[in-house]
Amino acid sequence: MDLSSRYRLFSSIERHSRLASDGHSNPWRSNTPTFLGRISVPSQPTPEKQLASFIEKFTPEIATLANAILTRMRSRYPHALEIVYDNYNALAIGFGPTDRASEVIFSIALYPKWVSLFFMQAAGLKDPSHILKGSGNVAKHVVLPSPDSFDDPALMSLMEQALETAKTPMPSKGAHQLIIKSISAKQRPRRPAK
């Protein structure tokens, strides 16, 4: 190694050690090559991948049903914001005009043995077929045994009413967005007990 090469090598080492020790530069973010190389930091999974991993916790039957129902909801409401709450009791996927939970109109909830469609602003909905379940004043639900349940005229009527009476209307334009709002540290088992 000639004298000029040695000088460049030692200058580089000294510069990096000085910058790293006095806190003014982070060698991991420097554009100057370092002798330590670069560390590859794993990226955060996309919301779509996170939701898929939440659904995979359920039995294959419930996961398949949930994915088919979500496909139907996304095709019906392509501009809705999709808000995910991986809660203690259930995995809830809300569809609404904003990312505010209070403005969610519909929610798909996954339980170990079934999937339900919740009407989150159910007060005042006319239900002559009595398909809505629940004793709450605000939210009521319908258990969905298959994605074809969306073709039931009684359910379609309730969904149309829910859209008409919603506090904030569902958007008619804009890109679909999926937001993971919360993940509970403690959760009930996602599969039925054997």
C-alpha positions in Angstrom: 0.0 0.0 0.0 1.6 3.3 -1.0 1.7 6.4 1.2 -1.1 8.2 -0.5 -3.5 5.2 0.0 -2.5 4.8 3.6 -3.3 8.5 4.2 -6.8 8.3 2.6 -7.5 5.1 4.7 -6.5 6.6 8.0 -8.2 9.9 7.2 -11.4 8.1 6.5 -11.2 6.0 9.7 -10.4 9.1 11.8 -13.2 11.1 10.3 -15.8 8.4 10.9 -14.7 7.7 14.5 -14.7 11.5 15.3 -18.2 12.0 13.8 -19.6 8.9 15.5 -18.1 9.8 18.9 -19.2 13.5 19.1 -22.8 12.6 18.1 -23.0 15.0 15.1 -23.4 12.3 12.6 -24.9 8.8 12.4 -22.6 6.6 10.3 -25.6 4.3 9.5 -27.3 7.2 7.7 -24.2 8.7 6.2 -23.8 8.8 2.4 -20.1 8.1 3.0 -19.2 4.4 2.9 -18.3 3.0 6.3 -16.2 0.0 7.2 -19.1 -1.4 9.2 -21.5 -1.5 6.2 -25.2 -0.7 6.3 -27.8 -2.3 8.4 -31.0 -3.4 6.7 -33.9 -2.4 8.9 -37.0 -4.5 8.3 -39.9 -2.4 7.1 -43.3 -2.3 8.7 -45.8 -4.7 7.1 -48.5 -3.0 5.0 -52.0 -2.6 6.4 -53.2 -5.2 3.9 -50.6 -7.8 5.1 -51.4 -7.0 8.7 -55.1 -7.6 8.1 -54.4 -10.8 6.3 -52.3 -12.0 9.3 -55.2 -11.1 11.6 -57.7 -13.1 9.5 -55.3 -16.1 9.3 -55.7 -16.6 13.1 -59.2 -17.8 12.5 -60.2 -21.3 11.1 -59.9 -21.7 7.3 -63.7 -21.7 7.0 -64.1 -18.4 8.9 -61.1 -16.8 7.1 -62.5 -17.8 3.7 -66.0 -16.5 4.5 -64.5 -13.2 5.9 -62.4 -12.6 2.8 -65.4 -13.3 0.5 -67.5 -10.9 2.5 -64.8 -8.2 2.5 -64.5 -8.5 -1.2 -68.2 -7.9 -1.5 -68.1 -4.9 0.8 -65.1 -3.4 -1.0 -66.8 -3.7 -4.4 -70.0 -2.1 -3.0 -68.2 0.7 -1.2 -64.9 1.2 -3.2 -64.3 4.7 -1.7 -64.9 3.9 1.9 -62.2 4.1 4.5 -61.6 0.7 6.0 -60.8 0.8 9.7 -59.4 -2.2 11.5 -59.7 -3.0 15.2 -58.1 -6.3 16.3 -59.9 -6.2 19.6 -60.1 -8.5 22.6 -63.5 -10.1 21.6 -63.4 -9.9 17.8 -61.6 -8.6 14.7 -63.7 -5.7 13.5 -63.3 -4.1 10.1 -65.3 -0.9 9.8 -66.4 0.9 6.6 -67.1 4.6 6.8 -66.5 8.0 5.3 -63.7 9.0 7.6 -61.2 7.4 10.0 -63.4 8.3 13.0 -65.0 5.3 14.7 -68.1 7.3 15.5 -68.7 7.7 11.7 -68.4 4.1 10.8 -71.6 2.9 9.0 -70.9 -0.8 8.6 -68.6 -3.2 10.4 -67.6 -6.8 9.6 -66.9 -8.6 12.8 -65.1 -12.0 12.9 -65.7 -14.4 15.8 -64.5 -17.9 16.2 -67.7 -19.5 14.8 -69.3 -16.8 12.7 -69.0 -13.5 10.9 -71.5 -10.6 11.5 -72.4 -7.4 9.7 -72.9 -4.6 12.2 -75.0 -1.6 11.5 -73.1 1.0 13.6 -75.8 3.7 13.3 -78.8 1.4 13.6 -81.1 3.7 15.5 -84.3 4.3 13.4 -83.7 1.6 10.8 -87.0 0.0 9.7 -86.6 -3.8 10.0 -90.0 -5.4 9.1 -88.3 -8.8 8.5 -86.8 -8.7 12.0 -83.3 -9.8 10.8 -81.4 -7.4 13.1 -80.0 -8.9 16.3 -78.9 -7.2 19.4 -80.5 -5.1 22.1 -78.4 -2.0 21.7 -79.9 1.3 20.8 -77.0 2.3 18.5 -75.5 -0.9 17.0 -77.2 -4.1 15.8 -76.0 -6.9 13.6 -76.9 -9.7 11.2 -75.0 -13.0 11.2 -73.7 -13.7 7.6 -73.6 -17.4 6.9 -72.4 -16.7 3.3 -71.4 -13.9 1.0 -74.7 -14.5 -0.8 -76.5 -13.0 2.2 -75.8 -9.6 0.6 -78.4 -10.5 -2.0 -81.2 -10.9 0.5 -83.7 -8.0 -0.2 -84.2 -7.4 3.6 -80.5 -7.0 4.2 -80.1 -4.8 1.1 -82.9 -2.6 2.3 -81.3 -2.1 5.7 -78.0 -1.3 4.1 -79.6 1.3 1.8 -81.4 2.9 4.8 -78.1 2.9 6.8 -76.4 4.9 4.0 -79.3 7.3 3.8 -79.5 8.0 7.5 -75.7 8.0 8.2 -74.3 11.0 10.1 -71.7 11.6 7.4 -72.4 10.2 3.9 -70.1 7.5 2.4 -67.7 9.1 -0.1 -68.5 8.7 -3.8 -64.9 9.3 -4.9 -61.4 9.0 -3.6 -59.0 6.1 -3.2 -59.8 3.1 -0.9 -57.7 3.3 2.2 -57.1 0.6 4.9 -56.1 1.8 8.3 -55.1 -0.4 11.3 -56.4 1.6 14.3 -55.7 -0.7 17.2 -54.3 -4.1 18.1 -55.2 -5.5 21.5 -52.3 -7.1 23.4 -54.7 -9.6 25.0 -57.3 -11.4 22.8 -59.7 -14.2 23.2 -58.8 -17.3 21.1 -59.7 -16.8 17.5 -60.5 -20.4 17.0 -63.2 -22.4 18.8 -62.2 -24.5 21.7 -61.9 -28.2 20.8 
